[in-house]
Amino acid sequence: MNRDAINDVIIEIIKDIDEDADTATLASDKPLRDQLDLDSMDFLDIVMELRKRYKLQIPEEDYPQLATLDSCVNYLEPKLRDV
């Protein structure tokens, strides 16, 4: 899976969790929680959806690496390379 596809997957998951989320104006380098007013449960829903879809185990200590759209893509790219 390439970077654009990973970006699209993350946005799709966000829309599934919060259908009112304005993903069109997301800045890729700013924290998702701040831009989308995500609470900790919403964030965990994103992590759980990645686990469900792609059988990814994301340890809690890696959660800070999922703060922005860019950091999500950077973190997930090597894990989803062969998907």
Beta strands, then each sheet from edge to edge (+ up, - down):
end
